[in-house]
Amino acid sequence: MTIHEVKAKYEEQLMRLPNVTLVGVGQRGGKLVIRVGVTHKVPESALRQEDIVPKALDGVEVDVEESGPIEAQTP
């Protein structure tokens, strides 16, 4: 399965997690990863187990990045 297929498979599930604003593909250390943007990072100990972004999905690393809130812009 390609990284884009893994992203597509889990994107809806990830977007339902608290603070998640985007799911994409990016690089970390020269390696492709699934990038998950959150409004703000929260310690895992402050989250319910089911609300923690996994460290990997189907063998693909996941990188959580604080992106702040995402707002639509008007033209």
Residue pairs with C-beta under 8 A, 6 or more apart in sequence:
1 9
1 58
3 25
3 32
3 33
3 34
3 60
4 25
6 34
6 57
6 58
6 60
7 23
7 24
7 25
7 34
9 57
9 58
10 23
10 34
10 57
10 58
11 23
14 20
14 23
14 36
14 53
15 23
17 51
17 53
18 42
18 47
18 51
19 38
19 39
19 40
19 42
20 36
20 37
20 38
20 53
21 37
21 38
21 39
21 67
21 68
21 69
21 70
22 35
22 36
22 37
22 67
22 70
23 34
23 35
23 36
23 37
24 34
24 35
24 37
25 32
25 33
25 34
25 35
26 32
26 33
26 34
26 35
26 63
27 33
28 61
28 63
31 61
32 60
33 60
33 61
33 62
33 63
34 57
34 60
34 61
34 62
34 63
35 62
35 63
35 65
36 53
36 62
36 63
36 64
36 65
37 65
37 66
37 67
37 70
38 53
38 64
38 65
38 66
38 67
39 66
39 67
39 68
39 69
40 66
40 68
41 64
41 66
44 52
53 62
53 64
54 62
55 61
55 62
56 62
